[in-house]
Amino acid sequence: FKGRKVLSKVSFEVEAKEKVAFVGPNGMGKSTLLKILTGNVEKDKGSFRWGSHTNIGYFPQEFYTLFASKTSLVDWLNHIAKGSTQEAIRCVLGATLFTQDEQKKKVNVLSGGEKARLLLASFVLQKYNVLILDEPTNHLDMESIEALIQALKHYQGTVLIVSHNRYFISKVADRILEIQHNQVTEFNGGYQEFIEKSFKEPVKEKPIKPILRKEKDHKVRRSLKKEINQLEKRHKALEKELQEIYLVMSSPQFYEQTSMEKQKKLVDRKDELEVESDVILTKWELQMQVFQSNYSSND
């Protein structure tokens, strides 16, 4: 892009039913790789080949562009997943946390999280055996992320994921491919093994002490959930601003029509947002672990 080499000498194989996460710093070409594999970006050289019976569902970062329709959720899914019965559609909508009243909404007025869940619902109905997911948790709340994790755990197909959500990766991926500085390093095993090999020593997780069930228990639970919700809200705001910056910078005229001073200011702001987003996400993951350890059976 603009004379900069992003992906070079990338080589890997994925077996059926593997759940692979691509990790690495921003700008290393993770999303570009997924776009190449799905035919949304033309590669400059090299080749790749899918198995003869693959049926691919692609969840792009810019998924919101797919929802201009003013039809209801049921009608939209009926058009996307032709041949699905009304019963199957409503069942899948319920499984993706849409109430009966919400199913009557128009697709174009849905929130980012609702659109993400609706796209995932369409994947279920279309029975894809390969899912390619680019930052699927960006617009999802705590409950929706947990539902997606459970769905992917039970999914019998192949999954390729790009995500900065370490909690999500640790729960879903059974194999890690790190993209960094034009190289791909393979880690056989889950996210914990990836962390251990990255730091050259075992990572000792501190045990999460259960909170005693006393009179203050419900108060602590409400306070913890409130903090989790606040972190989610802040993360969504950061991601929204980042998406706006990405759209501006991806414009074909951006570099030609924008002064160097404005380019630097925008890039600096992008870097600040990405750092804060990582910090917020880390705090959210820790609080989620505490919440699940103490309250998952009661919530």
NORJOMO-V642904 format. One record per pair of residues at least 6 apart in sequence whose ideal C-beta (glycine too) atoms are under 7 Angstrom apart, sorted by sequence separation. I is the first residue (numbers start at 1). GAP is how many residues later the second one is. D is the distance in whole Angstrom. If there is no record, write none. Layout:
i->I gap->GAP d->D
i->I gap->GAP d->D
This chain:
i->14 gap->6 d->6
i->24 gap->6 d->6
i->35 gap->6 d->4
i->78 gap->6 d->7
i->163 gap->6 d->6
i->178 gap->6 d->7
i->187 gap->6 d->6
i->196 gap->6 d->5
i->211 gap->6 d->7
i->248 gap->6 d->6
i->36 gap->7 d->5
i->69 gap->7 d->6
i->77 gap->7 d->7
i->152 gap->7 d->6
i->177 gap->7 d->6
i->178 gap->7 d->5
i->187 gap->7 d->4
i->196 gap->7 d->5
i->22 gap->8 d->5
i->110 gap->8 d->7
i->123 gap->8 d->6
i->137 gap->8 d->5
i->140 gap->8 d->7
i->161 gap->8 d->7
i->195 gap->8 d->5
i->32 gap->9 d->6
i->177 gap->9 d->6
i->178 gap->9 d->7
i->211 gap->9 d->6
i->93 gap->10 d->5
i->187 gap->10 d->6
i->22 gap->11 d->7
i->37 gap->11 d->6
i->78 gap->11 d->6
i->137 gap->11 d->7
i->161 gap->11 d->7
i->176 gap->11 d->4
i->77 gap->12 d->5
i->136 gap->12 d->7
i->161 gap->12 d->6
i->90 gap->13 d->7
i->175 gap->13 d->6
i->175 gap->14 d->7
i->74 gap->15 d->6
i->176 gap->15 d->6
i->74 gap->16 d->7
i->174 gap->16 d->6
i->173 gap->17 d->6
i->249 gap->17 d->7
i->38 gap->18 d->7
i->173 gap->18 d->6
i->176 gap->18 d->4
i->248 gap->18 d->7
i->98 gap->19 d->7
i->149 gap->19 d->7
i->153 gap->19 d->7
i->38 gap->20 d->5
i->73 gap->20 d->6
i->97 gap->20 d->6
i->116 gap->20 d->7
i->152 gap->20 d->5
i->170 gap->20 d->7
i->96 gap->21 d->5
i->170 gap->21 d->4
i->245 gap->21 d->6
i->7 gap->22 d->4
i->149 gap->22 d->5
i->169 gap->22 d->5
i->170 gap->22 d->7
i->6 gap->23 d->4
i->10 gap->23 d->7
i->116 gap->23 d->5
i->145 gap->23 d->6
i->149 gap->23 d->6
i->96 gap->24 d->6
i->116 gap->24 d->6
i->245 gap->24 d->7
i->7 gap->25 d->6
i->73 gap->25 d->6
i->96 gap->25 d->4
i->166 gap->25 d->7
i->245 gap->25 d->5
i->6 gap->26 d->6
i->7 gap->26 d->6
i->113 gap->26 d->4
i->131 gap->26 d->6
i->133 gap->26 d->7
i->137 gap->26 d->6
i->112 gap->27 d->4
i->113 gap->27 d->5
i->117 gap->27 d->6
i->130 gap->27 d->6
i->135 gap->27 d->6
i->136 gap->27 d->7
i->93 gap->28 d->6
i->113 gap->28 d->6
i->120 gap->28 d->7
i->129 gap->28 d->4
i->130 gap->28 d->5
i->131 gap->28 d->5
i->132 gap->28 d->5
i->133 gap->28 d->5
i->134 gap->28 d->5
i->135 gap->28 d->6
i->137 gap->28 d->5
i->242 gap->28 d->7
i->74 gap->29 d->6
i->92 gap->29 d->5
i->128 gap->29 d->7
i->129 gap->29 d->7
i->31 gap->30 d->6
i->73 gap->30 d->5
i->72 gap->31 d->7
i->76 gap->31 d->5
i->113 gap->31 d->6
i->137 gap->31 d->5
i->242 gap->31 d->5
i->72 gap->32 d->6
i->73 gap->32 d->6
i->92 gap->32 d->5
i->241 gap->32 d->6
i->242 gap->32 d->7
i->72 gap->33 d->7
i->92 gap->33 d->6
i->72 gap->34 d->6
i->73 gap->34 d->6
i->71 gap->35 d->7
i->238 gap->35 d->5
i->242 gap->35 d->7
i->70 gap->36 d->5
i->71 gap->36 d->6
i->89 gap->36 d->7
i->88 gap->37 d->7
i->69 gap->38 d->5
i->70 gap->38 d->5
i->238 gap->38 d->6
i->239 gap->38 d->7
i->69 gap->39 d->6
i->238 gap->39 d->5
i->67 gap->40 d->5
i->68 gap->40 d->6
i->67 gap->41 d->6
i->81 gap->41 d->6
i->84 gap->41 d->5
i->80 gap->42 d->5
i->235 gap->42 d->6
i->238 gap->42 d->7
i->67 gap->43 d->7
i->77 gap->44 d->6
i->81 gap->44 d->4
i->73 gap->45 d->6
i->77 gap->45 d->6
i->81 gap->45 d->5
i->235 gap->45 d->5
i->97 gap->46 d->7
i->234 gap->46 d->5
i->235 gap->46 d->6
i->97 gap->47 d->6
i->64 gap->48 d->6
i->67 gap->48 d->5
i->77 gap->48 d->6
i->231 gap->49 d->6
i->235 gap->49 d->7
i->97 gap->50 d->6
i->64 gap->51 d->6
i->63 gap->52 d->6
i->231 gap->52 d->6
i->232 gap->52 d->7
i->63 gap->53 d->7
i->66 gap->53 d->7
i->231 gap->53 d->4
i->63 gap->56 d->5
i->228 gap->56 d->6
i->231 gap->56 d->7
i->228 gap->59 d->5
i->59 gap->60 d->6
i->227 gap->60 d->6
i->228 gap->60 d->7
i->224 gap->63 d->6
i->228 gap->63 d->6
i->57 gap->66 d->4
i->224 gap->66 d->7
i->225 gap->66 d->7
i->224 gap->67 d->6
i->57 gap->69 d->6
i->57 gap->71 d->4
i->56 gap->72 d->6
i->55 gap->73 d->5
i->59 gap->73 d->7
i->61 gap->73 d->5
i->55 gap->74 d->5
i->56 gap->74 d->5
i->57 gap->74 d->5
i->58 gap->74 d->5
i->59 gap->74 d->4
i->60 gap->74 d->5
i->61 gap->74 d->5
i->221 gap->74 d->6
i->54 gap->75 d->6
i->55 gap->75 d->7
i->59 gap->75 d->6
i->54 gap->76 d->5
i->56 gap->76 d->6
i->59 gap->77 d->5
i->208 gap->81 d->6
i->208 gap->82 d->6
i->210 gap->83 d->6
i->211 gap->83 d->5
i->210 gap->84 d->6
i->208 gap->85 d->4
i->142 gap->86 d->6
i->142 gap->90 d->6
i->141 gap->91 d->6
i->38 gap->94 d->6
i->37 gap->95 d->7
i->139 gap->97 d->7
i->34 gap->98 d->5
i->34 gap->100 d->5
i->138 gap->101 d->5
i->31 gap->103 d->5
i->164 gap->114 d->7
i->165 gap->116 d->6
i->164 gap->117 d->6
i->167 gap->118 d->4
i->166 gap->119 d->6
i->167 gap->121 d->6
i->34 gap->126 d->7
i->34 gap->128 d->6
i->31 gap->131 d->6
i->30 gap->132 d->4
i->19 gap->133 d->7
i->17 gap->139 d->7
i->20 gap->139 d->7
i->22 gap->139 d->7
i->17 gap->140 d->7
i->18 gap->140 d->6
i->19 gap->140 d->4
i->20 gap->140 d->5
i->21 gap->140 d->5
i->22 gap->140 d->5
i->17 gap->141 d->6
i->20 gap->141 d->7
i->16 gap->142 d->6
i->21 gap->142 d->7
i->14 gap->144 d->6
i->14 gap->146 d->7
i->23 gap->146 d->7
i->142 gap->146 d->7
i->21 gap->148 d->5
i->30 gap->149 d->5
i->29 gap->150 d->6
i->28 gap->151 d->5
i->21 gap->152 d->4
i->28 gap->152 d->6
i->19 gap->153 d->6
i->20 gap->153 d->7
i->23 gap->153 d->6
i->19 gap->154 d->5
i->24 gap->154 d->5
i->19 gap->155 d->5
i->20 gap->155 d->5
i->21 gap->155 d->5
i->22 gap->155 d->5
i->23 gap->155 d->5
i->24 gap->155 d->4
i->25 gap->155 d->7
i->18 gap->156 d->7
i->19 gap->156 d->7
i->24 gap->156 d->5
i->18 gap->157 d->6
i->20 gap->157 d->6
i->22 gap->157 d->6
i->12 gap->165 d->6
i->12 gap->172 d->6
i->9 gap->173 d->7
i->11 gap->173 d->7
i->8 gap->174 d->4
i->10 gap->174 d->5
i->12 gap->174 d->6
i->7 gap->175 d->7
i->5 gap->177 d->6
i->26 gap->248 d->6
i->2 gap->253 d->6
